[in-house]
Each structure stands twice: as C-alpha cells, then as structure tokens.
Amino acid sequence: MINLGMASLRLYAGLVGYPSGFCARSLRTLSGMTVSQIDEEVAKLLELKVQLGGDEGRHQFTLKTAKGTRDYNPKQMAIREKVFNTIISCFKRHGAENIDTPVFELKETLTGKYGEDSKYDLTPASWSGNSLFLDPTPSQVPFARYLAMNKVTNIKRYHIAKVYRRDNPAMTRGRYREFYQCDFDIAGQYDPMIPDAECLKIVHEILSELELGDFRIKVNDRRILDGMFAVCGVPDDKFRTICSTVDKLDKVSWEDVRSEMVKEKGLSEEAADQIGQYVSLQGGMDLAERLLQDAKMSQSKQACAGLTDMKQLFSYLQLFQVTDKVVFDLSLARGLDYYTGVIYEAILTQTGPVPVAAAQNGAGEKAEEGVSVGSVAGGGRYDGLVGMFDPKGRKVPCVGVSIGIERVFSIMEQKAEAEVMYKKNPKLLSQLQHCEDSGIPLVAILGEQELKDGVVKLRTVHSREEIDVSRDKLVEEIKRRTSDV
C-alpha cells in the first residue's frame, strides 16, 4: 500500500509541478487515506489538467460569466448611466441624502428578518471567519441596523449598490444573482400616510420618466391582510405562512394557491374560500370605504385601522395626481415579515422579445419565449425593524421603496436594439457579418426587387434562412421570430 501511495504521489507531484522529493515528505499527510482515495484524487487532477492545460484542454474550456451574472458593453453601460441619473435625480428632488452600508453583514443581523419561506436565503461570504453573510435584498435590514447603531431618528436616504441572492436566476426576465438595487427610505415621525404617499409618487415619477411602457402600482396593508385572515378563520399561528402563500398569486393561479393553503398548510377549505373572495378585489378609495362597511372586515380593529389609513393614502395620491396608476389590490402580500403597514409593488404590464444580451450571457441557459419583466419596484412600512437592533427597543418609524434596476435595463435594452451601420455605401456581406458579430438575430432587407414586389426579405442571421414577407405582416413575423431567439 505504501508503494502504491508513493506512486500516486509521484504522479500527483508531476501534475502540479512539485519536485519528486515532495512525495516522501507528504506521504505522512495522506497516511489516513486509502489507495483508492488517493487514486480518486489523482483522477480528478488529471481531469483538471485536461480542462486547463495543453492545446486540447484549452479547446474544451468555454469562457463565460458565472451563472446569474453578465458583462455590460459600452452601449449597455450608457443605458445604465442614463437610468441611474434619472433615479438619482428623482431621489435628490425629494430631499434624500446618500449613505452606504457594507454588502455583507453579521449573520445575527440578518437572521429571522425576512420571512417564513426561504425566498431570501442568506448567502455566506466564504472568505470570512466571522459568520458574515451577504444581504439578500432589499437593504432595509442593513439600513435599520445603521439607524440603531448611529442613533439616527430622522433621515431621508437613498442607497445604490450591488446586492446578491442565492435562488435560481431568470436572466431573460432581468432576474440575476448579482444585481444593482436603488433604495429610497424615510425614517422618522411624520403625519400618517404622507411619507408612504411620497414613496409611491417617487415610483410613479421614475417609471414615467424612463418611458418603460404601461405600469401599475399595487398597494395593500399588512394590517388589512392580518384582519382578513382573522375574520376568515385562519389560526393566529398560521398568519405568516398563509401570507407567504397568498404572496404567490402574481405567479400562479388561485387554484394552486388554494391547494397549497389547504393541502400543504392545513387550512380549512371554508377559510380558504373566504380568503379567495377577498383577494380577488381591486379598486381605490371606494374599495376601502366599502370594506369598512363589510360585515366581516368591520369586526377586525386591525383591518379597520389599515382601511382608514388606505383612504387617507388615496386622498394624498389624488393631490399628487398619481391615482391613474395606483390600485388597491387585496391579493398583494409581500412575504417579508418586517412589514407592519402599507405595502406596494410596481409592475410593468407589457411583454416583449427576449433581450439579445440576456440570451447571449445566459451561457447555454434555455431562452424563454418572451420577456414578461413583471415587478420592478416594491416596498412598504416597517416601523418595528429598528427596534429589533436598539438595546432599549426604541422604534423609529420607517417606510421605503426599492427599484429593481436590472429588470428596468431589460426593457431599456430592448428599446435600444435597432442599429445602423455608419458607412456611406456598405456592402451587404459586410452588414450581414456585422450582424453575426453583434448577435443581431434578424435582418430586414429592402432592395429594388423587394420594393417592386411589395415585400421585405427577412433573414435569420444564425441559420442564414431568408423568406419574403409582405409589409403588412412584417411586424407580426418579427415578433414571432424574436420570441424564438
């Protein structure tokens, strides 16, 4: 066995470039390993050498970004800069100051702050020996820690930084593992609903200025949700778990949500059906007034307090002239445990083709048929979070919103996909080669013959297939083909 171990170690030394004398000195360190274990390690090294060394190995190694990340070329960076400038200008107009907090925090700072499900798993910072973890988004928890540490009781702040998450990325929808997030928060004592209305006004201003298309801002209140659960017969110890299930309504059908509540969470069918009647309701101030008169909801003090504040919120939104985009939606739940009052989420209501850059940087991930960007901003009131960190439990009322920048970029990049070749008399082959090099999926060719025939020649770049399409069908055909790219 010693001889076999020595032979394997010599092979190991040759692989990693150590002198043969290394074997004798290092045998003691591997004395607890069996021959088969040593051979297994050597086999792994041989495989690594094939991947990294020699001409043959280099051909097998594919250069790509890590899963859930991407590079940005100069054109894309110009888009990012425009978006950042728009957002920062809006934050400053509303009197916010810029602060910064670390990208990772102590584990005890983050643990237990996010929710019942592992939607916001903590990511270990592996270089650390002190149990440091990456904040999983949004950054209200580090901000609350900052307020408690520095005894700050009144501030408007904004913070723009990279954040990280562990779950599976969906690159074609602008959902990455590494991404920028833009946060705006108001901490301090104010008249009810004024800071909350200002946060919604900020979201309305930013999405309008960026011209991303149609959007809606859904609002609800955790007190209304909890009151609704109570009057529908949900046990107190199931409030949070049922809330996390309702939070999935923007992704799955009510039938699936109901099934999870009944079969997995143990809720009675009667209670689930009563919840279903409420979460289907949408409206504005009129809905809040109607629910205040509802026979069941009026029995809950919590729900009545939330509904009264909702009426006040919409009165301020009317003054801000943003009610055209805001809807009171009882299905909105937002699964973070620290929310205590108003919650909101902004969604883009359009769909479109997969961004070329996202498909390229997916590095082998299956492209989805279309991009439905969905939620681009969210937030709410979290009055109890600072008190969790203060030694005396002193609370600082807070409300804030987070803008999901990467999803905004996905839309902005689509709008910037059209490109012109800046040459006086460019040859067709040069233009087609430029499309291949740039990852442009389709080329529309309009020459003399096409003009005579009333068609446009559409060429798929990667397959070089060409078809003639009538002009009135061109847009439809491009949409169909780009959805398959």
C-alpha angles and dihedrals in degrees: 000000000000091000092050090048091050091051092050091047092051088053089048090050092050091050096052096035101249121143117258091251086072090075099066094043093048099045090086090058090056098039091110092059125091122231091253091053091051091048090050091054091048090051090054090051091050090052090048091050090053090051097047108023135064131014093283092052093049091056090055095052113091117206111223142136120264115274112279095020135090145186124243123219123210094269091051092047089054088056091049091050091052092050093047092049091051093050096043091048090054093048091050092048087060093052101257123158123213121244133167132214129185119277089232132044139189112281093240089056092060104030117108096007103100114054154278097288124057091247088126102041115182114246115216116231094226097200090064130094092190104070095261118173134191113247106249099214151307105055100222091108095058088043091054089048089051092052093049094045094049096036091236112164102171128037144127107214141173127198128187118187146126116277132183141218134189102215125101112287124232100202097180089060093048093256111139139167091232115039146143121256128191115209131191121184138173118206124186145054114310137152110284118281097000095105090040091054091047091055090053090047089054092052090049092050095048097047091045094049093048090053094218095157132259117347141174131208111212118202134189138148129242089221090057090049094049091046090049091051091049096051091044091057102256110154114243093244091057098052096098097042092048089046091055089052093049087051088069094065092099089061107033137031126271089248090060092046092049091049092053093048093050104033102031104025097037098236118155117255091236093055091046092051092050090051088050091058092055102040090057091065123104133169143102136261088330091061091051090051092048093050091050086063094043112121094228104032092049088063091068118079089197093054093046091052090051093046092050090052090046090058089050091048092054091049089059092044088055089055089049089049095230102115090105089076101033124087130182101230120182092198092067108103111152105204101228110120097213097068111109106174139357116021128185143179132191119215133186110229098203133089131202147157124311111272109252093225092053092050091049096046092047085084097211099337113138111261115231120234094248142357116251099175095190119173115033101165139020143164146125148181120313108176097162102049099086090050089061089067101036112096090224095040094245111170127222114194110234138179128176151155134223123210114211099220100185092061090051089052090054090061095040091052091053090055090051097048096101112096138183126206109231101221129117097228107005117190116238093236090053090052092049091049090051089054091052092049092047097045094243104161103202137033125198111208120197115179136152094282093047090051090052093048095045092236140111121226109230116200125193103217102210096045096030089224114155130198134173113239126189112243094243090056097043099096092046092050093048091051091049094049097043090052087063096047 
